[in-house]
Amino acid sequence: MSADPDAREISINYAGGSLVMTIGNAKSLFGDDSELLRPEGKTESVSVSGHSRTRVIGGASTNVAAYTYTYTQWPVGSSSLAAGGEAISMAWEGSDGYWIARMKGSASDLGTFLNTTSPKPVTFKTQRGTPYGPFIKENPDNG
């Protein structure tokens, strides 16, 4: 295990997949204090309608009253048979070249994610060498 915490990997989940990279690279790309590095859960509420329940086949049934419960939904990524994801090469402003990361999900979903979250211009290449980008979050100050 590495003594440098920035050398450890982090999985950043987004709609349609996740991006796995070292914490140091994630800080360099998204910023040291990025919310992506410390995700927050959303409170979800689930309503369960009343129903009858039979504990033993052929036994008496009892009525279960309707109820509601809440839980914290944390960001989740996609999974597939290729659980490790696809190795990609990423470069961004200030990265001093390409770095290896892993993409779970489609390149299109990763591009959409980067285009809405990356404060720096970022590009990536798939294993086949297909280049994507540059992507950058729109700066509201520039319109």
Phi and psi in radians as a Rosetta constraint file:
Dihedral C 1 N 2 CA 2 C 2 CIRCULARHARMONIC -1.328 0.35
Dihedral N 2 CA 2 C 2 N 3 CIRCULARHARMONIC 2.479 0.35
Dihedral C 2 N 3 CA 3 C 3 CIRCULARHARMONIC -1.359 0.35
Dihedral N 3 CA 3 C 3 N 4 CIRCULARHARMONIC -0.335 0.35
Dihedral C 3 N 4 CA 4 C 4 CIRCULARHARMONIC -1.526 0.35
Dihedral N 4 CA 4 C 4 N 5 CIRCULARHARMONIC 1.970 0.35
Dihedral C 4 N 5 CA 5 C 5 CIRCULARHARMONIC -1.087 0.35
Dihedral N 5 CA 5 C 5 N 6 CIRCULARHARMONIC -0.491 0.35
Dihedral C 5 N 6 CA 6 C 6 CIRCULARHARMONIC -1.259 0.35
Dihedral N 6 CA 6 C 6 N 7 CIRCULARHARMONIC -0.231 0.35
Dihedral C 6 N 7 CA 7 C 7 CIRCULARHARMONIC -1.486 0.35
Dihedral N 7 CA 7 C 7 N 8 CIRCULARHARMONIC -0.183 0.35
Dihedral C 7 N 8 CA 8 C 8 CIRCULARHARMONIC -1.321 0.35
Dihedral N 8 CA 8 C 8 N 9 CIRCULARHARMONIC 2.798 0.35
Dihedral C 8 N 9 CA 9 C 9 CIRCULARHARMONIC -1.615 0.35
Dihedral N 9 CA 9 C 9 N 10 CIRCULARHARMONIC 2.652 0.35
Dihedral C 9 N 10 CA 10 C 10 CIRCULARHARMONIC -2.296 0.35
Dihedral N 10 CA 10 C 10 N 11 CIRCULARHARMONIC 2.517 0.35
Dihedral C 10 N 11 CA 11 C 11 CIRCULARHARMONIC -1.877 0.35
Dihedral N 11 CA 11 C 11 N 12 CIRCULARHARMONIC 2.079 0.35
Dihedral C 11 N 12 CA 12 C 12 CIRCULARHARMONIC -1.820 0.35
Dihedral N 12 CA 12 C 12 N 13 CIRCULARHARMONIC 1.981 0.35
Dihedral C 12 N 13 CA 13 C 13 CIRCULARHARMONIC -1.549 0.35
Dihedral N 13 CA 13 C 13 N 14 CIRCULARHARMONIC 2.533 0.35
Dihedral C 13 N 14 CA 14 C 14 CIRCULARHARMONIC -2.598 0.35
Dihedral N 14 CA 14 C 14 N 15 CIRCULARHARMONIC 2.976 0.35
Dihedral C 14 N 15 CA 15 C 15 CIRCULARHARMONIC -1.044 0.35
Dihedral N 15 CA 15 C 15 N 16 CIRCULARHARMONIC 2.040 0.35
Dihedral C 15 N 16 CA 16 C 16 CIRCULARHARMONIC 1.703 0.35
Dihedral N 16 CA 16 C 16 N 17 CIRCULARHARMONIC -0.090 0.35
Dihedral C 16 N 17 CA 17 C 17 CIRCULARHARMONIC 2.981 0.35
Dihedral N 17 CA 17 C 17 N 18 CIRCULARHARMONIC -2.759 0.35
Dihedral C 17 N 18 CA 18 C 18 CIRCULARHARMONIC -2.710 0.35
Dihedral N 18 CA 18 C 18 N 19 CIRCULARHARMONIC 2.790 0.35
Dihedral C 18 N 19 CA 19 C 19 CIRCULARHARMONIC -2.118 0.35
Dihedral N 19 CA 19 C 19 N 20 CIRCULARHARMONIC 2.166 0.35
Dihedral C 19 N 20 CA 20 C 20 CIRCULARHARMONIC -1.922 0.35
Dihedral N 20 CA 20 C 20 N 21 CIRCULARHARMONIC 2.158 0.35
Dihedral C 20 N 21 CA 21 C 21 CIRCULARHARMONIC -2.668 0.35
Dihedral N 21 CA 21 C 21 N 22 CIRCULARHARMONIC 2.966 0.35
Dihedral C 21 N 22 CA 22 C 22 CIRCULARHARMONIC -1.212 0.35
Dihedral N 22 CA 22 C 22 N 23 CIRCULARHARMONIC 2.646 0.35
Dihedral C 22 N 23 CA 23 C 23 CIRCULARHARMONIC -1.060 0.35
Dihedral N 23 CA 23 C 23 N 24 CIRCULARHARMONIC -0.693 0.35
Dihedral C 23 N 24 CA 24 C 24 CIRCULARHARMONIC -1.049 0.35
Dihedral N 24 CA 24 C 24 N 25 CIRCULARHARMONIC -0.747 0.35
Dihedral C 24 N 25 CA 25 C 25 CIRCULARHARMONIC -1.187 0.35
Dihedral N 25 CA 25 C 25 N 26 CIRCULARHARMONIC -0.672 0.35
Dihedral C 25 N 26 CA 26 C 26 CIRCULARHARMONIC -1.100 0.35
Dihedral N 26 CA 26 C 26 N 27 CIRCULARHARMONIC -0.707 0.35
Dihedral C 26 N 27 CA 27 C 27 CIRCULARHARMONIC -1.133 0.35
Dihedral N 27 CA 27 C 27 N 28 CIRCULARHARMONIC -0.716 0.35
Dihedral C 27 N 28 CA 28 C 28 CIRCULARHARMONIC -1.111 0.35
Dihedral N 28 CA 28 C 28 N 29 CIRCULARHARMONIC -0.711 0.35
Dihedral C 28 N 29 CA 29 C 29 CIRCULARHARMONIC -1.364 0.35
Dihedral N 29 CA 29 C 29 N 30 CIRCULARHARMONIC -0.863 0.35
Dihedral C 29 N 30 CA 30 C 30 CIRCULARHARMONIC -1.723 0.35
Dihedral N 30 CA 30 C 30 N 31 CIRCULARHARMONIC -0.242 0.35
Dihedral C 30 N 31 CA 31 C 31 CIRCULARHARMONIC 1.895 0.35
Dihedral N 31 CA 31 C 31 N 32 CIRCULARHARMONIC 2.536 0.35
Dihedral C 31 N 32 CA 32 C 32 CIRCULARHARMONIC -1.006 0.35
Dihedral N 32 CA 32 C 32 N 33 CIRCULARHARMONIC -0.565 0.35
Dihedral C 32 N 33 CA 33 C 33 CIRCULARHARMONIC -1.944 0.35
Dihedral N 33 CA 33 C 33 N 34 CIRCULARHARMONIC 0.474 0.35
Dihedral C 33 N 34 CA 34 C 34 CIRCULARHARMONIC -1.140 0.35
Dihedral N 34 CA 34 C 34 N 35 CIRCULARHARMONIC 2.439 0.35
Dihedral C 34 N 35 CA 35 C 35 CIRCULARHARMONIC -1.122 0.35
Dihedral N 35 CA 35 C 35 N 36 CIRCULARHARMONIC -0.387 0.35
Dihedral C 35 N 36 CA 36 C 36 CIRCULARHARMONIC -1.122 0.35
Dihedral N 36 CA 36 C 36 N 37 CIRCULARHARMONIC -0.458 0.35
Dihedral C 36 N 37 CA 37 C 37 CIRCULARHARMONIC -1.503 0.35
Dihedral N 37 CA 37 C 37 N 38 CIRCULARHARMONIC -0.134 0.35
Dihedral C 37 N 38 CA 38 C 38 CIRCULARHARMONIC -2.538 0.35
Dihedral N 38 CA 38 C 38 N 39 CIRCULARHARMONIC 1.290 0.35
Dihedral C 38 N 39 CA 39 C 39 CIRCULARHARMONIC -1.114 0.35
Dihedral N 39 CA 39 C 39 N 40 CIRCULARHARMONIC 2.684 0.35
Dihedral C 39 N 40 CA 40 C 40 CIRCULARHARMONIC -2.022 0.35
Dihedral N 40 CA 40 C 40 N 41 CIRCULARHARMONIC 2.481 0.35
Dihedral C 40 N 41 CA 41 C 41 CIRCULARHARMONIC -1.411 0.35
Dihedral N 41 CA 41 C 41 N 42 CIRCULARHARMONIC 2.762 0.35
Dihedral C 41 N 42 CA 42 C 42 CIRCULARHARMONIC -1.954 0.35
Dihedral N 42 CA 42 C 42 N 43 CIRCULARHARMONIC 2.382 0.35
Dihedral C 42 N 43 CA 43 C 43 CIRCULARHARMONIC -1.317 0.35
Dihedral N 43 CA 43 C 43 N 44 CIRCULARHARMONIC 2.177 0.35
Dihedral C 43 N 44 CA 44 C 44 CIRCULARHARMONIC -2.003 0.35
Dihedral N 44 CA 44 C 44 N 45 CIRCULARHARMONIC 2.549 0.35
Dihedral C 44 N 45 CA 45 C 45 CIRCULARHARMONIC -2.062 0.35
Dihedral N 45 CA 45 C 45 N 46 CIRCULARHARMONIC 2.353 0.35
Dihedral C 45 N 46 CA 46 C 46 CIRCULARHARMONIC -2.161 0.35
Dihedral N 46 CA 46 C 46 N 47 CIRCULARHARMONIC 2.243 0.35
Dihedral C 46 N 47 CA 47 C 47 CIRCULARHARMONIC -1.790 0.35
Dihedral N 47 CA 47 C 47 N 48 CIRCULARHARMONIC 2.264 0.35
Dihedral C 47 N 48 CA 48 C 48 CIRCULARHARMONIC -1.951 0.35
Dihedral N 48 CA 48 C 48 N 49 CIRCULARHARMONIC 2.174 0.35
Dihedral C 48 N 49 CA 49 C 49 CIRCULARHARMONIC -1.355 0.35
Dihedral N 49 CA 49 C 49 N 50 CIRCULARHARMONIC 2.735 0.35
Dihedral C 49 N 50 CA 50 C 50 CIRCULARHARMONIC -1.114 0.35
Dihedral N 50 CA 50 C 50 N 51 CIRCULARHARMONIC 2.576 0.35
Dihedral C 50 N 51 CA 51 C 51 CIRCULARHARMONIC -2.770 0.35
Dihedral N 51 CA 51 C 51 N 52 CIRCULARHARMONIC 2.947 0.35
Dihedral C 51 N 52 CA 52 C 52 CIRCULARHARMONIC -1.769 0.35
Dihedral N 52 CA 52 C 52 N 53 CIRCULARHARMONIC 2.638 0.35
Dihedral C 52 N 53 CA 53 C 53 CIRCULARHARMONIC -2.289 0.35
Dihedral N 53 CA 53 C 53 N 54 CIRCULARHARMONIC 2.359 0.35
Dihedral C 53 N 54 CA 54 C 54 CIRCULARHARMONIC -2.031 0.35
Dihedral N 54 CA 54 C 54 N 55 CIRCULARHARMONIC 2.046 0.35
Dihedral C 54 N 55 CA 55 C 55 CIRCULARHARMONIC -1.333 0.35
Dihedral N 55 CA 55 C 55 N 56 CIRCULARHARMONIC -0.651 0.35
Dihedral C 55 N 56 CA 56 C 56 CIRCULARHARMONIC -2.182 0.35
Dihedral N 56 CA 56 C 56 N 57 CIRCULARHARMONIC 2.308 0.35
Dihedral C 56 N 57 CA 57 C 57 CIRCULARHARMONIC -0.978 0.35
Dihedral N 57 CA 57 C 57 N 58 CIRCULARHARMONIC 2.228 0.35
Dihedral C 57 N 58 CA 58 C 58 CIRCULARHARMONIC 1.502 0.35
Dihedral N 58 CA 58 C 58 N 59 CIRCULARHARMONIC -0.140 0.35
Dihedral C 58 N 59 CA 59 C 59 CIRCULARHARMONIC -1.466 0.35
Dihedral N 59 CA 59 C 59 N 60 CIRCULARHARMONIC 3.128 0.35
Dihedral C 59 N 60 CA 60 C 60 CIRCULARHARMONIC -1.249 0.35
Dihedral N 60 CA 60 C 60 N 61 CIRCULARHARMONIC 2.580 0.35
Dihedral C 60 N 61 CA 61 C 61 CIRCULARHARMONIC -1.795 0.35
Dihedral N 61 CA 61 C 61 N 62 CIRCULARHARMONIC 2.659 0.35
Dihedral C 61 N 62 CA 62 C 62 CIRCULARHARMONIC -2.110 0.35
Dihedral N 62 CA 62 C 62 N 63 CIRCULARHARMONIC 2.671 0.35
Dihedral C 62 N 63 CA 63 C 63 CIRCULARHARMONIC -1.584 0.35
Dihedral N 63 CA 63 C 63 N 64 CIRCULARHARMONIC 2.368 0.35
Dihedral C 63 N 64 CA 64 C 64 CIRCULARHARMONIC -1.887 0.35
Dihedral N 64 CA 64 C 64 N 65 CIRCULARHARMONIC 2.154 0.35
Dihedral C 64 N 65 CA 65 C 65 CIRCULARHARMONIC -1.230 0.35
Dihedral N 65 CA 65 C 65 N 66 CIRCULARHARMONIC 2.681 0.35
Dihedral C 65 N 66 CA 66 C 66 CIRCULARHARMONIC -1.120 0.35
Dihedral N 66 CA 66 C 66 N 67 CIRCULARHARMONIC 2.560 0.35
Dihedral C 66 N 67 CA 67 C 67 CIRCULARHARMONIC -2.670 0.35
Dihedral N 67 CA 67 C 67 N 68 CIRCULARHARMONIC 2.905 0.35
Dihedral C 67 N 68 CA 68 C 68 CIRCULARHARMONIC -2.260 0.35
Dihedral N 68 CA 68 C 68 N 69 CIRCULARHARMONIC 2.454 0.35
Dihedral C 68 N 69 CA 69 C 69 CIRCULARHARMONIC -2.368 0.35
Dihedral N 69 CA 69 C 69 N 70 CIRCULARHARMONIC 2.769 0.35
Dihedral C 69 N 70 CA 70 C 70 CIRCULARHARMONIC -2.122 0.35
Dihedral N 70 CA 70 C 70 N 71 CIRCULARHARMONIC 2.701 0.35
Dihedral C 70 N 71 CA 71 C 71 CIRCULARHARMONIC -2.640 0.35
Dihedral N 71 CA 71 C 71 N 72 CIRCULARHARMONIC 2.927 0.35
Dihedral C 71 N 72 CA 72 C 72 CIRCULARHARMONIC -1.717 0.35
Dihedral N 72 CA 72 C 72 N 73 CIRCULARHARMONIC 2.091 0.35
Dihedral C 72 N 73 CA 73 C 73 CIRCULARHARMONIC -1.647 0.35
Dihedral N 73 CA 73 C 73 N 74 CIRCULARHARMONIC 2.039 0.35
Dihedral C 73 N 74 CA 74 C 74 CIRCULARHARMONIC -1.635 0.35
Dihedral N 74 CA 74 C 74 N 75 CIRCULARHARMONIC 2.677 0.35
Dihedral C 74 N 75 CA 75 C 75 CIRCULARHARMONIC -1.017 0.35
Dihedral N 75 CA 75 C 75 N 76 CIRCULARHARMONIC 2.413 0.35
Dihedral C 75 N 76 CA 76 C 76 CIRCULARHARMONIC -2.243 0.35
Dihedral N 76 CA 76 C 76 N 77 CIRCULARHARMONIC 2.657 0.35
Dihedral C 76 N 77 CA 77 C 77 CIRCULARHARMONIC -1.798 0.35
Dihedral N 77 CA 77 C 77 N 78 CIRCULARHARMONIC -3.141 0.35
Dihedral C 77 N 78 CA 78 C 78 CIRCULARHARMONIC -1.576 0.35
Dihedral N 78 CA 78 C 78 N 79 CIRCULARHARMONIC 2.785 0.35
Dihedral C 78 N 79 CA 79 C 79 CIRCULARHARMONIC -2.301 0.35
Dihedral N 79 CA 79 C 79 N 80 CIRCULARHARMONIC 2.753 0.35
Dihedral C 79 N 80 CA 80 C 80 CIRCULARHARMONIC -2.723 0.35
Dihedral N 80 CA 80 C 80 N 81 CIRCULARHARMONIC -3.096 0.35
Dihedral C 80 N 81 CA 81 C 81 CIRCULARHARMONIC -1.112 0.35
Dihedral N 81 CA 81 C 81 N 82 CIRCULARHARMONIC -0.519 0.35
Dihedral C 81 N 82 CA 82 C 82 CIRCULARHARMONIC -1.589 0.35
Dihedral N 82 CA 82 C 82 N 83 CIRCULARHARMONIC 1.211 0.35
Dihedral C 82 N 83 CA 83 C 83 CIRCULARHARMONIC -1.038 0.35
Dihedral N 83 CA 83 C 83 N 84 CIRCULARHARMONIC -0.463 0.35
Dihedral C 83 N 84 CA 84 C 84 CIRCULARHARMONIC -1.327 0.35
Dihedral N 84 CA 84 C 84 N 85 CIRCULARHARMONIC -0.286 0.35
Dihedral C 84 N 85 CA 85 C 85 CIRCULARHARMONIC 1.438 0.35
Dihedral N 85 CA 85 C 85 N 86 CIRCULARHARMONIC 3.114 0.35
Dihedral C 85 N 86 CA 86 C 86 CIRCULARHARMONIC -1.683 0.35
Dihedral N 86 CA 86 C 86 N 87 CIRCULARHARMONIC 2.309 0.35
Dihedral C 86 N 87 CA 87 C 87 CIRCULARHARMONIC -1.213 0.35
Dihedral N 87 CA 87 C 87 N 88 CIRCULARHARMONIC 2.305 0.35
Dihedral C 87 N 88 CA 88 C 88 CIRCULARHARMONIC -2.271 0.35
Dihedral N 88 CA 88 C 88 N 89 CIRCULARHARMONIC 2.797 0.35
Dihedral C 88 N 89 CA 89 C 89 CIRCULARHARMONIC -1.880 0.35
Dihedral N 89 CA 89 C 89 N 90 CIRCULARHARMONIC 2.280 0.35
Dihedral C 89 N 90 CA 90 C 90 CIRCULARHARMONIC -2.157 0.35
Dihedral N 90 CA 90 C 90 N 91 CIRCULARHARMONIC 2.485 0.35
Dihedral C 90 N 91 CA 91 C 91 CIRCULARHARMONIC -2.403 0.35
Dihedral N 91 CA 91 C 91 N 92 CIRCULARHARMONIC 2.504 0.35
Dihedral C 91 N 92 CA 92 C 92 CIRCULARHARMONIC -2.533 0.35
Dihedral N 92 CA 92 C 92 N 93 CIRCULARHARMONIC 2.919 0.35
Dihedral C 92 N 93 CA 93 C 93 CIRCULARHARMONIC -0.968 0.35
Dihedral N 93 CA 93 C 93 N 94 CIRCULARHARMONIC 2.088 0.35
Dihedral C 93 N 94 CA 94 C 94 CIRCULARHARMONIC 1.584 0.35
Dihedral N 94 CA 94 C 94 N 95 CIRCULARHARMONIC 0.086 0.35
Dihedral C 94 N 95 CA 95 C 95 CIRCULARHARMONIC -1.510 0.35
Dihedral N 95 CA 95 C 95 N 96 CIRCULARHARMONIC -0.156 0.35
Dihedral C 95 N 96 CA 96 C 96 CIRCULARHARMONIC 0.993 0.35
Dihedral N 96 CA 96 C 96 N 97 CIRCULARHARMONIC 0.804 0.35
Dihedral C 96 N 97 CA 97 C 97 CIRCULARHARMONIC 1.934 0.35
Dihedral N 97 CA 97 C 97 N 98 CIRCULARHARMONIC -2.978 0.35
Dihedral C 97 N 98 CA 98 C 98 CIRCULARHARMONIC -1.515 0.35
Dihedral N 98 CA 98 C 98 N 99 CIRCULARHARMONIC 2.542 0.35
Dihedral C 98 N 99 CA 99 C 99 CIRCULARHARMONIC -2.207 0.35
Dihedral N 99 CA 99 C 99 N 100 CIRCULARHARMONIC 2.586 0.35
Dihedral C 99 N 100 CA 100 C 100 CIRCULARHARMONIC -1.505 0.35
Dihedral N 100 CA 100 C 100 N 101 CIRCULARHARMONIC 2.357 0.35
Dihedral C 100 N 101 CA 101 C 101 CIRCULARHARMONIC -2.414 0.35
Dihedral N 101 CA 101 C 101 N 102 CIRCULARHARMONIC 3.084 0.35
Dihedral C 101 N 102 CA 102 C 102 CIRCULARHARMONIC -2.174 0.35
Dihedral N 102 CA 102 C 102 N 103 CIRCULARHARMONIC 2.340 0.35
Dihedral C 102 N 103 CA 103 C 103 CIRCULARHARMONIC -1.913 0.35
Dihedral N 103 CA 103 C 103 N 104 CIRCULARHARMONIC 2.200 0.35
Dihedral C 103 N 104 CA 104 C 104 CIRCULARHARMONIC -1.918 0.35
Dihedral N 104 CA 104 C 104 N 105 CIRCULARHARMONIC 2.160 0.35
Dihedral C 104 N 105 CA 105 C 105 CIRCULARHARMONIC 1.909 0.35
Dihedral N 105 CA 105 C 105 N 106 CIRCULARHARMONIC -2.948 0.35
Dihedral C 105 N 106 CA 106 C 106 CIRCULARHARMONIC -1.530 0.35
Dihedral N 106 CA 106 C 106 N 107 CIRCULARHARMONIC 2.730 0.35
Dihedral C 106 N 107 CA 107 C 107 CIRCULARHARMONIC -1.116 0.35
Dihedral N 107 CA 107 C 107 N 108 CIRCULARHARMONIC -0.583 0.35
Dihedral C 107 N 108 CA 108 C 108 CIRCULARHARMONIC -1.091 0.35
Dihedral N 108 CA 108 C 108 N 109 CIRCULARHARMONIC -0.787 0.35
Dihedral C 108 N 109 CA 109 C 109 CIRCULARHARMONIC -1.159 0.35
Dihedral N 109 CA 109 C 109 N 110 CIRCULARHARMONIC -0.654 0.35
Dihedral C 109 N 110 CA 110 C 110 CIRCULARHARMONIC -1.126 0.35
Dihedral N 110 CA 110 C 110 N 111 CIRCULARHARMONIC -0.742 0.35
Dihedral C 110 N 111 CA 111 C 111 CIRCULARHARMONIC -1.046 0.35
Dihedral N 111 CA 111 C 111 N 112 CIRCULARHARMONIC -0.766 0.35
Dihedral C 111 N 112 CA 112 C 112 CIRCULARHARMONIC -1.067 0.35
Dihedral N 112 CA 112 C 112 N 113 CIRCULARHARMONIC -0.776 0.35
Dihedral C 112 N 113 CA 113 C 113 CIRCULARHARMONIC -1.053 0.35
Dihedral N 113 CA 113 C 113 N 114 CIRCULARHARMONIC -0.866 0.35
Dihedral C 113 N 114 CA 114 C 114 CIRCULARHARMONIC -1.114 0.35
Dihedral N 114 CA 114 C 114 N 115 CIRCULARHARMONIC -0.619 0.35
Dihedral C 114 N 115 CA 115 C 115 CIRCULARHARMONIC -1.230 0.35
Dihedral N 115 CA 115 C 115 N 116 CIRCULARHARMONIC -0.298 0.35
Dihedral C 115 N 116 CA 116 C 116 CIRCULARHARMONIC -1.877 0.35
Dihedral N 116 CA 116 C 116 N 117 CIRCULARHARMONIC -0.120 0.35
Dihedral C 116 N 117 CA 117 C 117 CIRCULARHARMONIC -2.252 0.35
Dihedral N 117 CA 117 C 117 N 118 CIRCULARHARMONIC -0.419 0.35
Dihedral C 117 N 118 CA 118 C 118 CIRCULARHARMONIC -1.365 0.35
Dihedral N 118 CA 118 C 118 N 119 CIRCULARHARMONIC 2.110 0.35
Dihedral C 118 N 119 CA 119 C 119 CIRCULARHARMONIC -1.360 0.35
Dihedral N 119 CA 119 C 119 N 120 CIRCULARHARMONIC -0.175 0.35
Dihedral C 119 N 120 CA 120 C 120 CIRCULARHARMONIC -2.115 0.35
Dihedral N 120 CA 120 C 120 N 121 CIRCULARHARMONIC 2.619 0.35
Dihedral C 120 N 121 CA 121 C 121 CIRCULARHARMONIC -1.052 0.35
Dihedral N 121 CA 121 C 121 N 122 CIRCULARHARMONIC 2.273 0.35
Dihedral C 121 N 122 CA 122 C 122 CIRCULARHARMONIC -2.385 0.35
Dihedral N 122 CA 122 C 122 N 123 CIRCULARHARMONIC 2.474 0.35
Dihedral C 122 N 123 CA 123 C 123 CIRCULARHARMONIC -2.221 0.35
Dihedral N 123 CA 123 C 123 N 124 CIRCULARHARMONIC 2.805 0.35
Dihedral C 123 N 124 CA 124 C 124 CIRCULARHARMONIC -2.572 0.35
Dihedral N 124 CA 124 C 124 N 125 CIRCULARHARMONIC 2.741 0.35
Dihedral C 124 N 125 CA 125 C 125 CIRCULARHARMONIC -2.183 0.35
Dihedral N 125 CA 125 C 125 N 126 CIRCULARHARMONIC 2.420 0.35
Dihedral C 125 N 126 CA 126 C 126 CIRCULARHARMONIC -1.393 0.35
Dihedral N 126 CA 126 C 126 N 127 CIRCULARHARMONIC 3.070 0.35
Dihedral C 126 N 127 CA 127 C 127 CIRCULARHARMONIC -1.047 0.35
Dihedral N 127 CA 127 C 127 N 128 CIRCULARHARMONIC -0.539 0.35
Dihedral C 127 N 128 CA 128 C 128 CIRCULARHARMONIC -1.384 0.35
Dihedral N 128 CA 128 C 128 N 129 CIRCULARHARMONIC -0.069 0.35
Dihedral C 128 N 129 CA 129 C 129 CIRCULARHARMONIC 1.591 0.35
Dihedral N 129 CA 129 C 129 N 130 CIRCULARHARMONIC 0.116 0.35
Dihedral C 129 N 130 CA 130 C 130 CIRCULARHARMONIC -1.250 0.35
Dihedral N 130 CA 130 C 130 N 131 CIRCULARHARMONIC 2.108 0.35
Dihedral C 130 N 131 CA 131 C 131 CIRCULARHARMONIC -1.496 0.35
Dihedral N 131 CA 131 C 131 N 132 CIRCULARHARMONIC 2.503 0.35
Dihedral C 131 N 132 CA 132 C 132 CIRCULARHARMONIC -2.259 0.35
Dihedral N 132 CA 132 C 132 N 133 CIRCULARHARMONIC 2.502 0.35
Dihedral C 132 N 133 CA 133 C 133 CIRCULARHARMONIC 1.868 0.35
Dihedral N 133 CA 133 C 133 N 134 CIRCULARHARMONIC -3.079 0.35
Dihedral C 133 N 134 CA 134 C 134 CIRCULARHARMONIC -1.417 0.35
Dihedral N 134 CA 134 C 134 N 135 CIRCULARHARMONIC 2.635 0.35
Dihedral C 134 N 135 CA 135 C 135 CIRCULARHARMONIC -2.072 0.35
Dihedral N 135 CA 135 C 135 N 136 CIRCULARHARMONIC 2.507 0.35
Dihedral C 135 N 136 CA 136 C 136 CIRCULARHARMONIC -2.785 0.35
Dihedral N 136 CA 136 C 136 N 137 CIRCULARHARMONIC 2.458 0.35
Dihedral C 136 N 137 CA 137 C 137 CIRCULARHARMONIC -1.136 0.35
Dihedral N 137 CA 137 C 137 N 138 CIRCULARHARMONIC 2.399 0.35
Dihedral C 137 N 138 CA 138 C 138 CIRCULARHARMONIC -1.156 0.35
Dihedral N 138 CA 138 C 138 N 139 CIRCULARHARMONIC 2.290 0.35
Dihedral C 138 N 139 CA 139 C 139 CIRCULARHARMONIC -1.475 0.35
Dihedral N 139 CA 139 C 139 N 140 CIRCULARHARMONIC 2.007 0.35
Dihedral C 139 N 140 CA 140 C 140 CIRCULARHARMONIC -1.072 0.35
Dihedral N 140 CA 140 C 140 N 141 CIRCULARHARMONIC -0.404 0.35
Dihedral C 140 N 141 CA 141 C 141 CIRCULARHARMONIC -1.260 0.35
Dihedral N 141 CA 141 C 141 N 142 CIRCULARHARMONIC -0.445 0.35
Dihedral C 141 N 142 CA 142 C 142 CIRCULARHARMONIC -1.709 0.35
Dihedral N 142 CA 142 C 142 N 143 CIRCULARHARMONIC -0.034 0.35
